Amino acid sequence: MLRGLYDWVMSLAASPKAPWWLAAIAFAESSVFPAPPDAMLAPMVLARPERGYRYAAICTLGSVLGGALGYAIGYFAAPLGQKLLVLTGHAGGLAQYRAWYDQFGVWVILIKGLTPIPYKLVTIASGLAAFSFPMFIAASVVTRGARYFLVAAVIKRFGPQLLPVIERRLALFAAAVLALLVGGFALAHFLH
């Protein structure tokens, strides 16, 4: 099953429609969707390393636009934003975010945007806290761009050499990625 999923993702990553899917996933992840776009960005860069930075730019643009939607949900539809925070297990997160924004300002967005903590929490909470929208967009471009361009650079540099190793030890790498995701969500829950 794991091999079939891997082969499917790699074939999708090499398809002509992959950039559209990447943009859509990055957009949705920043406001409502639970899956990080890195899961598609990495195989796309592996499949087409020469397009790695283009894919990182697409991912960044989709994420920032989705972040603007998340911000709007928090700002214009506060009850919906609060319900989304409750549904994602962060019911008391708004008070903590507001305290963090008061104390650290834009650094909250810059640091949290690089971590595996779901970015939609940052976007919705930024709107709920009425954080400066231009500053939010600027910080989102910096932090999301840094994350996705770093992923693309690492995969471009080391991916082709690692691809045969990954394919031979697919279960081990899948377990490692799963452990990182679970650890990231556990850390996010612990920090909130």
Sequence and secondary structure as in RCSB ss.txt:
>XXXX:A:sequence
MLRGLYDWVMSLAASPKAPWWLAAIAFAESSVFPAPPDAMLAPMVLARPERGYRYAAICTLGSVLGGALGYAIGY
FAAPLGQKLLVLTGHAGGLAQYRAWYDQFGVWVILIKGLTPIPYKLVTIASGLAAFSFPMFIAASVVTRGARYFL
VAAVIKRFGPQLLPVIERRLALFAAAVLALLVGGFALAHFLH
>XXXX:A:secstr
 HHHHHHHHHHHHTSTTHHHHHHHHHHHHTTT  S THHHHHHHHHH GGGHHHHHHHHHHHHHHHHHHHHHHHH
H HHHHHHHHHHTT TTHHHHHHHHHHHHTTHHHHHHTTSSS HHHHHHHHHHTT  HHHHHHHHHHHHHHHHHH
HHHHHHHHHHHHHHHHHHTHHHHHHHHHHHHHHHHHHHHHH 
